[in-house]
Amino acid sequence: MLTLDALCALMRDSGRNLTPRQARDWWTKGLLPKPSRRGLGRGLGTESFWVDLRVLRQAQAAYDLLAQHARSDPTLLALWLLGFPVPLTAIRRIYNTWITKGLQTVRHDGEQPEDVLGRMAHQAALFQAKRASFPVRIREKFADLALEVLEAFYGFDDEPDFEGLGELSANVAPYLNPGFSREDGSLRPNPAAESLEIIMKFIKDAASLPIQQRIMTTVGDHKLIQARRLILLTSGHLRRTITANQKDPDSLFYRLVIGLGQIAIPILVVVLRDEATRHKIAQSLLEGARKLRCSQYKLT
């Protein structure tokens, strides 16, 4: 058993100042599990306590995460992704808030969404052109390709023109990947076009913001927990694979879980509705993790 006063004392011992008033604010917001209470007898009032001693680890993680994010929503999501008990109603609310804000970014007053997406695609092309040093003609092709992807992601396309995507991919891929070289002024057959079709279909079926918004509103607790378990499983395997020489593997693990989970949870929830797909996803994630090498990763 750990009382509120004992928790605050242990937090101070670890270099983290937590007052009883702050702790009460934390469990009101869901950053800590709500404690039990018991009477002290003879008019001495009550005492708050936790039976699960892991509350200390959660309090330490919450303190450190708040120091990074300063706001409760990112901290709540990070705590949940790391496996700490957080109300799932709060997780649904956070994801829906973020997805709604994402959809609102292309709805400015007096400007059509397609114009906003066009500007975003143009900016992406300019950025990529500087990195890959490709000519203006290819920059325009890249902008067209980026626009198709953005329209699928934001849910503004009825049906992508896969034939057009293949042509755009055939023009752009050689400048992005040296493996797709040009011979005698013409392009090789481009396997990236087929891959792009698969990616676009996946975006429309599972990764578009409207799909994510719909599923996160109705998803049951079980599917949310399944998705988190996959993130923890994959991140744990990555941690073992790439941290042999890392001084602080726990820090890297936390960054992997939080980084992957913030993006992947809504998409995984959509995909995991199908039981057969759940096993395929778990297998492919693990197989992909096993292929990684330490030299491919550098912490920034």
N, C-alpha and C positions, 0 to 999 in steps of 0.2 A: 504494500500500500504506500502511496506517495501523497502527502498532503500538499495543499497549495503553498504553504509557507516553505515546506521542504523543497518543492519544485523551484521556487524563486531562489532559494539558497544554493541549490545545485547549479542553476543557471549562472548565478554570480560567480561561483567557483570556476565555471568554464569560460569566464570572461564575457558573459552576455548578461546585461542588466535587464531583468524582468520583474516588474512590480506586480503585486496582487491585482491592482486595478487593470494593468495592461493584460494580464492573463485572463481576467474576466471578459475584457473586450475581445480577446482572441477567440475564446470559446463561443462567444456570441456570434462572431463572424464565421465560425467553423474552422478556424486555424488550429484549434485544439479540440479534442473530444470533450463534451460536457462532463464535468466531474459528478460524482455522487456526493450526497450531503448527509451528515449525521449530527444529531444534537450532542452538545457537550454537557448537558445536564445543569440543574440548579441555576437556570437563568443565564448561563454563560454563552448562549447563542449556538451557532452551528459551525461546522468545519467542512470545507470542500476537500475531496480526495479522489484519487484514481487508483483502481486496483491494478490496471495494466501499467507496468513500469516503463513501457515503451513511450509513454507520453513525454518523457524527458528528451528522447531522441527527436520526437516530433517538434517539441518546443525549440530545440536547438536548430533544427532545420528551418523552422518558420522564421526564427530570428535572422538566420543567415540569408534566407531568401528575401525577406523584407528589406534587408540592407541592400540587396541588389535591385529589387524591383520597386520598392517603396509603396506599392499598392497591394491590396488584399487579393484581388482576382487572379493576377498572375501567380501569386504565392500559393493561393488555394489550389490552382490547377497543378502547379509543380509538386506540391505536397501529395496530391492524389496520384499523380503519375509515378511518384517515387514509392507508392505503396502504403502511405499513411491513410488512416480513416478520415474521409472528408465526405460530407453529405452529397449524394449523387444529384440531388436537385440543384445544388450550387454548380456542379460540373456542367449539367445541361444548360443552365442559365448563362454561364461564362461562354461556352462554345456558341450558343445562339446569339449572344451579344456580339461576339467577334465576327461571326459569319454575316450578321446583319450589317455591321459596320463595313465589312468588305464589299457587300453588295451596294451599299450607299456611296462608295467611292466613285462609282461611275454614273451617279445621278446628281449632277450639279445643276443648280438653277440656270435656266436659259441655255443649257447645252445638252445635246442628245447623247445617250450612252455610247452609241457607235463612234461619235466624235472623240469622246474621252478614251475609249479603247484604242482608237487609231493613234491618238497622241502617245499613249502608253507603248504601243507597238513600235512607233517611230523612235521613242527614247531608248527602248531595248535594242533596236537596230543600231543606233548611234553608238551605244555602249559596246556592243559586240564588234562593231566595225573597228573601233579603236583597239580592241584586244586582238582581233584576228587579221587586221589590216587588209580587208577586202574592198573592192571597188564599189563605186556608187551604185552600179546596176545590181550588184549582189546585195548591197545594203537594202535596196528597195524590195528585193525578193524576200529577204529576211523579215522585213517589216510586214509584208503580206502574210508570211508564215506565222509570225508572232500574233498577228491579228486573228487568224483562224483559231489559234490555241486560246487566246484570251476570250474570244466570243464563246467558245465551248465552255471554258471555265466559269464565265459569268452567266451562262445560260441564255445567250442572245442569238445563237444560231439554231435554225430548224434542223438542218442536216448538213454536216460538212461535205464538201466536194472532194472525195478521196482522190479522184483523178487529178484535180488541181493541186492537191496536197503533194501527190507524188512528183509532179513537175517542179513545184517549189523546192521540195526536198532535194531533187536531183541537181538543182542549180546551186543550192546553198551548202549542202553537205561537204563537197570537196574543199570548201574554204574553212570549214569547222573541224574536219577530221582528215588528217593527211592520208589515211587509209583509202579515202575515196579520191584518187588522183585523176587528172584529166589526161587523155591520150589523143594526140593529133587534133587538139581543139575540141574534141567531143568528150562526153562524160561516160564513164563506165556504167553498167547496170547498177543501180543503187539500192542495196538492201534496206537502207534507212527509210525508204518510202513505205515499205511494208510495216516496219516498226512504228512509223508515225501513224499509220492507220490504227494500229492496235492501241497506241497511246491516246489518240483522239477518241476512240470508242470508250476507253476506260474513263477518260475525263467526263464524257457525256453520261455514262452509266453510273459512275461511282464518285467522281471527284469534283463535279461541278458544284458551285456554291448553293444553288437552289436545291440540289439533291441532298447535300450535307445538312442544310437547314431543315428540310422536311424530316429526315431520318433522326436528327438529334432531338427533335421535338417529341417524337413518339417512341424512341428506342427504350427497351426495357433494361433493367439493371444488369441482367445476365450478360447481354451483349456488350455493354460498356466494360464490365469486368473482363470479359474475354479479350477485348481489344487492348486493354491495359496490360493484361498478362502477356500478350504477344509482344508488346513494346518492351516490357521488362525482360522477357526471354531473349529477344533479339539483342537488346542493349547489353545484357549480361554476357552473351556469347562474344559480342564485339569487344567488350571490356577484357575478357580473357585472351582474345586474339591479339589485341594491339597494345596492351599495357604492360608487357613484360618488363620494360625499362622505365616505366613511368613512376615518378616519386609519389604521386597522389592519385592512385587509380579510382578511389571513391569519387573524387571531384570530376574526373572524366566520365565515370558512370552516370553521375547526376546530370551532366551536360548532355550526354547521349539520350538518356531517358526523356528529359524535358524537351530537348530539341526535336526528337522524333515524335514524341507524343503530341506536342502542340499542333503539329501538322497532320499526323497520320491517324489519330483516333477517330475523327468523323468519317474518314474514308474507309478505315478498317471496319467500322460499325456497319457501313453500307454493304461492304463485301461479305461480311460474316453472317449476313442474313441467311445465306445459303450454306448448309452444313458441309456439303462436299467441298465448297470453295474454301471453307475455314481450314481444312486439312492441307489443301494445296498451298494456301498463302503461308501457313506456318512452315511447311516444308521448303518453299522457295526462299523465305526469309532466312532460314537457317543455312540453306545451301549457299546463298549469296554471302552470308557472313563468314562462312568457312573459307571462302575463296580470297578473302581480304588478307593483305600482308601488312606487317608493321610499317614497312617503308612507305606505304601508300598514305599514311596519316601523319599529319603534323598539327599539333595544337597551336592555335593562334592566340 
